[in-house]
Amino acid sequence: MKRWKRTAIFLAALMILSSLTVYAPAELAGEEGGEGEVLVLEHTEEEILPALELKPAEPFNPDPETEPELPEEPEERTVFDMDNRVTVKNTGEYPYSAIAYMVVKGKCGCGWTGSGFMVDRNKLLTAAHCLVCSKHSECAKSITFYFGFRNKNSYRYKYNGKWTAYAGNLFRDRKYTVDWDYGCVKLYKNVGDKVGWLGSYWGMSDSQIANQFLYVAGYRDGVLKYDYGFADAKSSQHIKYRMDTQPGNSGGPVFTRDYYAIGINIAENDSYNTGYRLTTTVKGDLDGL
Ligand SMILES: [Zn+2]
């Protein structure tokens, strides 16, 4: 998209004031997944790690002979009000294979679904509200992670073993805000060796973000879709973009053309969608698992 047009759209977006709404995870009469525990963390401000810790982690494609397919940057993007999302057919191929369709059961008895993505052999990022019931603020009790999902009988890999998670405390006072809406999950198996993982670029600056051509992807009702475009920094914790997303995409990756995640898709409103930046705090929590 041409720069002037981006600027015009950005200004238009600024003029529209509407409150953010969390993606209500799609409800599902869930199966019994692997059990685990979510620990809700009480960060109050970004904790900056030494620069040494900020080296990007490289992506891994378990099928290096298959060339990953992503669309080229188009000359122009059409209006945002249209649904530009593309349905992924080859969900089992990298980089899509590294994105999980999560079927979750909460301690409260609710069931919901969300998305997540591998960023290492045994670690996955998602939204905190994919790990905590948005109605009752109760944590997830069991999760099944499907990779390369087509349907319950057709997928590349299914993990329903043990897991442990950290979630930012997004439900302080039992009221959702986008603050701290990220989750880090450790799987007790090297699932990434089978499905791959995205690289992770930690602490990207505002100007670096604005110069990236990006993709956002996630599952909704078991269907994986993506869109592409540009993003801007919104705060030290958030980015915003006009790439199309949908409820259930929560927890999906915002990533670059060379498969480095820079954000986690978390919320939407009428004028833009919001992602959680891969901040040094998120990295510290991921490393601490
Ligand atoms: Zn609940």
Boltz pocket constraint, residues with backbone or C-beta under 6 A from the ligand:
constraints:
  - pocket:
      binder: B
      contacts: [[A, 106], [A, 108], [A, 109], [A, 110], [A, 133], [A, 134], [A, 135], [A, 136], [A, 137], [A, 138]]
      max_distance: 6.0
